[in-house]
């Protein structure tokens, strides 16, 4: 993966150095019977021919490296695209989960509030029940005291009536 920038830089430097030698572009093909007028075989010295063959070999090597670099670039572009898609999916999942957490937090708060309300109502009912039990016990005590007093009066009246002939 790290080979791509270095290869690209090497290709650009080598191509730039080839431009200074002013080789004809495009290179002659087999279809062309005559050599370029600028560099005919008779006019080239052995050093120039060696340089030309070296440059042609370097050019082939650079083309191979460039094709590899382009292939690596396509692979990297594809991988980057896939990573970006995955990142988008992960961000969406994260957002969905954050929304779910927020919703559950709201439900939890609502449930806690209901629980607090129900606990307060239960405590109030327990206090009311206790107060009612105390009131019932007091009323029963008062009724029993009143009935006792009535019975005592009735007994006293009957006793008084028996004592009176």
C-alpha positions as CSV (number, residue, x, y, z in Angstrom):
1,X,0.0,0.0,0.0
2,X,2.9,2.4,0.8
3,X,4.5,1.5,-2.5
4,X,2.0,3.6,-4.5
5,X,3.2,7.1,-3.6
6,X,6.9,6.1,-4.0
7,X,6.2,4.4,-7.3
8,X,4.3,7.4,-8.6
9,X,7.1,9.8,-7.6
10,X,9.7,7.6,-9.2
11,X,7.7,7.4,-12.4
12,X,7.3,11.2,-12.5
13,X,11.0,11.8,-11.9
14,X,12.1,9.2,-14.5
15,X,9.6,10.5,-17.0
16,X,10.9,14.1,-16.4
17,X,14.5,13.0,-16.9
18,X,13.5,11.2,-20.2
19,X,12.0,14.5,-21.4
20,X,15.3,16.2,-21.2
21,X,16.8,13.7,-23.6
22,X,14.2,14.7,-26.1
23,X,13.3,11.2,-27.4
24,X,10.7,11.2,-30.1
25,X,7.1,10.6,-29.1
26,X,5.4,8.4,-29.9
27,X,8.0,5.7,-30.4
28,X,8.1,4.3,-34.0
29,X,6.1,1.2,-34.5
30,X,6.9,-1.7,-36.8
31,X,4.4,-0.3,-39.3
32,X,6.7,2.6,-39.9
33,X,9.5,1.6,-42.2
34,X,11.6,4.7,-41.9
35,X,13.3,5.9,-38.7
36,X,12.7,9.3,-37.3
37,X,14.6,12.0,-39.1
38,X,15.8,13.4,-35.8
39,X,17.4,10.1,-34.7
40,X,18.3,8.0,-37.6
41,X,20.5,4.9,-36.8
42,X,23.4,6.3,-38.8
43,X,23.4,9.6,-36.9
44,X,23.3,8.0,-33.4
45,X,26.6,7.2,-31.6
46,X,27.0,4.0,-29.7
47,X,26.5,5.9,-26.4
48,X,23.3,7.4,-27.6
49,X,22.1,4.0,-28.8
50,X,22.9,2.5,-25.4
51,X,21.2,5.4,-23.7
52,X,18.2,4.9,-25.9
53,X,17.9,1.2,-25.2
54,X,18.4,1.9,-21.5
55,X,15.7,4.5,-21.6
56,X,13.4,2.1,-23.5
57,X,14.0,-0.6,-20.9
58,X,13.4,2.0,-18.1
59,X,10.3,3.1,-19.9
60,X,8.9,-0.4,-20.0
61,X,9.7,-0.9,-16.3
62,X,8.1,2.4,-15.5
63,X,5.0,1.4,-17.5
64,X,4.8,-1.8,-15.5
65,X,5.2,0.1,-12.3
66,X,2.6,2.6,-13.4
67,X,0.1,-0.2,-14.2
68,X,0.8,-1.7,-10.8
69,X,0.3,1.7,-9.2
70,X,-2.9,2.2,-11.0
71,X,-4.1,-1.3,-10.0
72,X,-3.1,-0.4,-6.4
73,X,-5.0,2.8,-6.7
74,X,-8.1,1.1,-7.9
75,X,-7.9,-1.4,-5.0
76,X,-7.4,1.4,-2.5
77,X,-10.3,3.4,-4.0
78,X,-12.5,0.4,-3.8
79,X,-11.3,-0.4,-0.2
80,X,-11.8,3.3,0.7
81,X,-15.3,3.3,-0.7
82,X,-16.2,0.1,1.2
83,X,-14.7,1.5,4.4
84,X,-16.8,4.7,3.9
85,X,-19.9,2.6,3.3
86,X,-19.2,0.6,6.4
87,X,-18.5,3.8,8.4
88,X,-21.8,5.2,7.2
89,X,-23.6,2.0,8.3
90,X,-21.8,2.1,11.7
91,X,-22.7,5.7,12.2
92,X,-26.4,4.9,11.4
93,X,-26.3,1.9,13.8
94,X,-24.8,4.2,16.5
95,X,-27.4,6.8,15.9
96,X,-30.2,4.2,16.1
97,X,-28.8,2.8,19.3
98,X,-28.4,6.3,20.8
99,X,-32.1,6.9,19.9
100,X,-33.0,3.6,21.5
101,X,-31.1,4.5,24.6
102,X,-32.8,7.9,24.8
103,X,-36.2,6.2,24.4
104,X,-35.4,3.6,27.0
105,X,-34.1,6.4,29.3
106,X,-37.4,8.2,28.9
107,X,-39.4,5.0,29.6
108,X,-37.2,4.4,32.7
109,X,-37.8,7.9,34.0
110,X,-41.5,7.5,33.4
111,X,-41.6,4.2,35.1
112,X,-39.6,5.6,38.1
113,X,-42.1,8.5,38.3
114,X,-45.0,6.0,38.3
115,X,-43.3,3.9,40.9
116,X,-42.7,6.9,43.1
117,X,-46.4,8.0,42.7
118,X,-47.6,4.5,43.5
119,X,-45.4,4.3,46.5
120,X,-46.6,7.6,47.8
121,X,-50.2,6.5,47.2
122,X,-49.5,3.2,49.0
123,X,-48.0,5.0,52.0
124,X,-51.0,7.4,52.0
125,X,-53.4,4.5,51.9
126,X,-51.5,2.8,54.7
127,X,-51.7,6.0,56.8
128,X,-55.4,6.3,56.0
129,X,-56.0,2.7,56.9
130,X,-54.2,3.2,60.2
131,X,-56.2,6.3,60.9
132,X,-59.4,4.6,60.1
133,X,-58.5,1.6,62.3
134,X,-57.8,4.0,65.2
135,X,-61.1,5.9,64.5
136,X,-63.0,2.6,64.4
137,X,-61.3,1.4,67.7
138,X,-62.2,4.7,69.3
139,X,-65.8,4.6,68.1
140,X,-66.1,1.0,69.3
141,X,-64.7,2.0,72.6
142,X,-67.1,4.9,72.8
143,X,-70.1,2.7,71.8
144,X,-69.1,0.1,74.3
145,X,-68.8,2.8,77.0
146,X,-72.2,4.2,75.9
147,X,-73.8,0.7,76.0
148,X,-72.2,0.0,79.4
149,X,-73.7,3.3,80.7
150,X,-77.1,2.4,79.2
151,X,-77.0,-1.1,80.8
152,X,-75.9,0.4,84.1
153,X,-78.9,2.8,84.0
154,X,-81.3,0.0,83.0
155,X,-79.9,-2.0,85.9
156,X,-80.2,0.9,88.2
157,X,-83.8,1.5,87.0
158,X,-84.8,-2.1,87.5
159,X,-83.1,-2.2,90.8
160,X,-84.9,1.0,91.7
161,X,-88.2,-0.4,90.5
162,X,-87.8,-3.5,92.6
163,X,-87.0,-1.5,95.6
164,X,-90.2,0.4,95.2
165,X,-93.2,-1.7,95.8
